[in-house]
Amino acid sequence: MTDTPPHHALSGPPTAPPLVLGSSLGTSLAVWEPQLAALARGHRVLRWDLPGHGGSPASALPSDGSATIDDLAALVLRLADDQGWERFAYAGISIGGAVGLHLAAHHPDRISSLSAVCSSARFGDAAVWRERAALVRAEGTEAMVASRPGTWFSHDFAHTPLGAALIGDLRATDRAGYAACCDVLAGYDMTADLAKITAPTLVVAGRDDPATPPSHARRIADAVPGASLLEVAGAAHLAGVERPEAVTGALLAHLNGPAAPPRDDAARHAAGMAVRRAVLGVAHVERAVARTTPFTARFQDFITRYAWGEIWTGDGLDRRTRSCITLTALIAHGHDAELAMHIRAALTNGLTREEIGEVLLQSAIYCGVPAANSAFATAQRVFDDIDGTDGTDGTDADSASHSDTER
């Protein structure tokens, strides 16, 4: 092993609260690009590359099959020590999340907040990881390339610029470093230690993740005291890449959410803006803020403080339930433009399309068949836009109905 620290990159204000981001097996720190700008607004963000990945030397881990999760955790602690950070928030994807779980359980004094994205307390049989390590040592990481589309993200997403770049990172990963990380996963098992974690914890799962299915996330969330769980619809193993707004919003809400109910207008506005971004998406909210005029400014402030800062921030209902209630109310009153926006929000909050259909069908009984008929048409337009089947690129489902006072 070498004393050279892992390759890393710093972003955000130097005096802001520190946040360390860990990447997944086969990717570089570029896997966090979709979240970086939003996270770096309020944090000093340190992204680090696994050994043999990106710019990190493979020699940071032993190559004789003995590498452990404690070795990776020690690398993170060294990076934090080099920055002078006694405590820091941590978020990690897959093996990067495993490092965070280990740190939170065994070094609780160092971790102020934890987010585990598409991760697990145990990634399967050790023999499978030993076999993969042997395969990559013999044939290189090219042996893994064909199986990543469909595992990391959909086959269609693999042809996007970011998808292609991530596959390129896998090809460029050093075989010894990748294999050593497989050795880590072979010996990794946090199952018995999850209950030791005391840091506020967010667990994120991709609903379509074949590598770490939602059941893995649920086991973490059930075992870690007070942990929150978000299942992202339409996302595979790299959920933050495939569905960036949902993951970014959840991370912002977890990192920035007030520890106690906000007591003044400024705190309510800040809390409301965090939840608003988490539910509606960062891009949507930034667009709404950019369109604010002197005429609409007081209304924007009002809905941020009251609707989002007091109602949506409440602990009495989870966001899935709030989305169901919101959809029903909008159907009952015929607010189709708002309905389109909140159908997207419902997907972000973890409802599937089938569950949204059930809400709309229920509304046919209690809100009236004509109202439900219109709601089904609105939902279909949103889904078609997301899928790109109407000739758009699927990035702005309700753009035609946006107003300068969009919420």
N, C-alpha and C positions, 0 to 999 in steps of 0.2 A: 504494500500500500504506500501511497505517497502522501506527503503533508500538504500538497497543493490543494487549496479549497476548491469546491465546485465552481464552475462557471455560473455567474449570476448577473442580473441586471437590476438596477434601482430606478424607480420612477416615483413621482409625486413629491410634495413639499418635504424638505428634510426634517422639519419639526413636527410633521403630522404623526399620528399614532402608527406604529409599525405593523405591517402585514406581510407574512411570508407565504408565497404560493408555490406549491409542489406539483410537478407535472406527472403524466402517466407513462407507463412503460412504452418505449418506442417513439415518444414525442420529445420535442424540445420545449423550452419555455415559451415558444410561439403559440402553444396550445392555449395560452391565457390571453392572447391578443384581443379576442372579442370582449373581454371583461376589463382589460387594463385601463382604458381611459376613464371609465366610471369609477373604478376602485381607487385609482391614483388621485382623484379629486380630493379625497378626504383622508388618504393614508400614504405613508411612505412604503411603497410596495417593493419587495425583494422577490424576484422570480429566480429559481435555481434549476439547473439542469442535473438530471441523474448522471451518475458516472457512465462515461462512454456515450452520452447523449448530448446533442448540441455542442457546446464548447467545453464540456467537462471531460477530464482525462479518465479513461477506463480504470487506471491504476488507483483511483480513490476507493475501490473495493477490492478485496482479495479475489484472486482468480482461481483458487483451488477448491471452490465449492463451499467454502465456509462462511460466506457473506451472510449477515443477518440484518434484520430491521434496525437493530441497535446501532449498526455501523452507519446506516443512512441517517438515523436520528442524530448521531454525533456530528455528522456533516452540517446539518441544519443548525445545531447549537453553536458550532464553530462560526458559521456565517453570522448568526445573531450576536455572538460575543464580539466578533470583529466590528460590528456596527455599534456596539455598546448597548444593546437591547437586553435588559433583564427580563422583560415580559413582552410578548408579541402575540398578535392574532395569527392564526394559521389556517390556510385552506389548501386542500390537495385533491387531486384527481387520481382515482384508482390506487396504484402503489404510493403516489404522493399523499393521498388521503390516509393510507395505512400508516405512513410516517407520522402524520398528525395524530392519529389515534394512539399510537405508541407514546409520542411525546406527552399528550394530555394525560395518559394514565401513569407514566413513569417519571415525568418531570412536570407535575401540575403547577409548580411555582413559576414556570416559564410561559405557560400558554394562557392567554387572557380570553381567547375565543377560538372555537374550532368549527370548521366546515369540511365535511367529508363528501366529496362529489363522486358518485358512481364507484364507491369503494366497498370494502368488505372487512369483516373481522377474520375471515379465513377464505382464501381464494381457491379452494379445492384441494385435491390430493397432491401430496408432495411429489409423487412419482410423475405426475403429468408435467410439473414444472421442471423436474430433473430431465425429463425427456426433451422438453423444449430447449433447455439450456444446452443439451448435447447436440441437438439439431442445429442451433444457431452457431455454436462453436465450430461445427463442421461445415456448414453451408452459408453462414452469414445471415444477416437480417432479411435478405431478399427472400428467404424461405418463408417469411411471415407476411409478405406484402399482399399476396393474393387473398388472404383471409381477413384483411382489415376492413375493406368495404363490406358492409353488412354486420360488422362487429363494432367498429368505431362509430360508424354513421351509415346512412343509407347508401346504396350503390349510386344513386343519382348525385348525392352530395359529394361523393368521391371525385366527381368531375369538375367541381367548383374550384376556383383558385386556391382557397384555403384548404379544401380537402386534398388537392393535389400536392400542396406544400407540405402538409402533414405526412403524406405518404413518402414524399421526398426526404423528410426528416428521418423516417424509419429506415429508408435505404442507406442513409448516411450514418446511422448509429453504429458504433463500434461493436463488433460481435462479442468481444470479451466483456464489455460493459453491460450489454443487454443480457448475456448469459448469467453474469453475476447477479443482476437484479432478479432473474428467474430463480437463482439459488436463494435469494432473500425470501421470495414468495413461497418457496418450497417449505421453508422452516417457520413461516409467519403464522401465528395463531393468537389473536387478541380476544378470543371468545370469553375467557375467564376473567379478563381484566377490564372489560368495558364498564362495569359498575363502579370502577375506581375513578372514572372521569368526572370531574367537577366543573370544568369550563363550560360556559354556554355553548351548546352544540347544535349545529344544523346538519342534517343528512339529506342529500339530494340523490334521487335515482332517476334514471331514464326508463320510461315505461317499456321501451322496446329493447332494453339492454340485454344481449345474450351472455355477456361476460360476467357482469355482476347484476343479476336480475333484481327487481324491486324487493324480493324477499330478503336479499342480503341487507339492503338499507333498512328494512323494517326490523330485522334482528338487532342492528346497531341502535336504532331509535328506541326500541323497546328496552334495551339493556342500559343505555346511558341515561342517568336521571335527568328528567326535564328536557330531553332532546326534542327538536322539531324535525318533521319529515316533510319533504316535498317530492312528489313523483311528477316528472315532466313528461307530458304526453308527446308522442311523436319524436322521441329522442332515444338514441342507442347509447353506446358506452361513453362517447365524448359528448355528453349532453350540452355542455357549455359552448361547444362549437356548433352543434346542429340546431339548438334552440337557445341562442345566446341571451335573448331578452329575459326569458324565464329564469335562467340561472343567475344572470347579473342582478336582476331585481331581488331575488331571494337572498343573495349574498349581501347586497346593500342593506336590506331590511334587517338581516341578522347582525351585521356589523355596526349599523348606525342606529338601530332601534333603541329608544330610551329604556332604561332599566325600570323606570316608574312612569305611570301615566303623566303626560305633559301637563304642567300647571299654568303655563302662560301662553300667550298667542304665538310668540316666537318659537317656543318648544313644540307647540301643536303644529305649526306650519312646517317645521323641520321633520317631525315625525310623519306628518301627512304626506310630505313630498317623497319620503323614503318608501312608504307603503304604496303611494300612487305609482311610483316607478316600478315597484315590484309587481303590481297587479296589471297595470296597463302597458308596461314596457317603457324602457328608458327613451327610445326614439320617439314614441308617441308623446310622452310628457315633455320632452325637450322641444318638440314641434309646437305643442300647445303654449309653452312658455314663450317661445320665440314669436308667436302670433299675438301675444298679449298687447293690447293697446291701452292708452289711458282710460278709454271708455270701459274696457272689460277687466281692468286690473283689479278692482275691488271684488268682482265676482270670482276671478281666479283665486284670489286670496281667501275668499269665503269658503269655496268648495275644498280648497287644500286644507284649511284649518278644521272645518266642521265635518264635511263628509269623510275626508281621508284621515285627518288628524285626531278625530274623536270617535267616529263610528267604526271605520275600517281598522283602526288600531286596537279595538277592544279585544279582550281575551275571552269573552263569553261564547264566541262562535269561531270556528275555523274558517279559512278563506273559501274552501270548497262550499261550505254551507252558505256563506254570505253571497257567493256567486249564484247559487240556486235561487236564493230569495230575490236577488237583484234581477235576474232574468225574468222571473215570474212577474215582478212588479212592472217591469218595462213592457212585457207582453200585455198585461192587463190595461195599461194606459196607452198602448199603441205607439210607443216611442221607438220606432224601428231603427233610427240612426244610432241612438244610444245602445240599442239592443245589439247591433253589429259590433260595436266596440266592446261590449261586455261578454259577447260570445268568445271573442279573442281572449279576454281576460279570464274567462272560465277555463279555457284550455291552459292558460298559464298557471292557473291555480290548481291544476291537476285533474279537472274533469275530462273524461274522454268524450268523443263525439257521440257515442252511444248514450252516455249519461246525460249529455245536453239534450239529446232527442227525447229521453224520458221526461226531463223537466218540461219540454215543449208539449209533449203528449199530455202530461198531467195538467198543463195550463188549458188544454182544450176543454177539460171538464169544468174547471173553476173560473176561467177567464173568457171562455167562448170559443167556438170553433173558428169563426172568422179571424179572431186575433191570433189563434194558434197557426192557422193557415198562413197568415202573413209572416209569423215568426219563423216557420219552417222555411219559407222562401228566403228570408233574410239570412238564416243560418246556412242554407245551401250556397248562397252567394259568397259568404265568408269562407266556407270550406273550399269552394271552387277557386277563390282567389289565393288561398294558402297553397293549394295544390298546383296553381298556375294553369288550370284547365279552361280559363276564360280568355286566354291570350295575354294576361298580365304576367308579371314575374313573381306574384304572390307576396309582395312585400308590403302592401298597403291596402288591405281589404276594403276599408270603408273610406278611402280617400275622397270619394265623390261627395260623401255626406259630412265631411269635416267642416266645422265652422270655426270662426275665430275664438269662440268660447268653449271649444272642445275640452272635455274633462279627463 
